[in-house]
């Protein structure tokens, strides 16, 4: 399996920036979950992560990236270095050249386009640096905010997969959205 390249410098489009997740993000991630009790459930988690859980994830991050398994990117407002959300790219299928992206944005940073700009930056970087054919988002069918964010990031709605995922002990429908390498040339 190919490694996911290391993002050595933050990427920015003037509206949002992304950089690799770092230990210094842990307090802001914990605060985001504290200020939005529904965030964990929206991410398909049974409970909000603990500081210890986030610390272990950071310890495993380099190995996940070099194995080509996953990478977590931190969303920033331009010119600032405070975590405003994160994008996780995982489920890399190197044979078919695609990966799944998911994201969250802190409650007080939503509805300003930060998530859609960051998602577009991340998708384009992964498509180009990993030579992916597609980046895809699997949004629970009722998560209209995530669907709108992906559409605003240049993703195309493709399908509704009925009963596709198990989240919090029940089957849920998933809306599939994608951004293709050919979309970048347009």
Helices and strands as residue ranges (DSSP letters): E 11-12, E 17-20, G 23-25, H 26-35, H 39-42, H 51-66, E 71-76, E 85-93, E 98-105, G 107-109, H 114-130, E 134-140, H 144-152, E 156-167, E 170-180, H 181-184
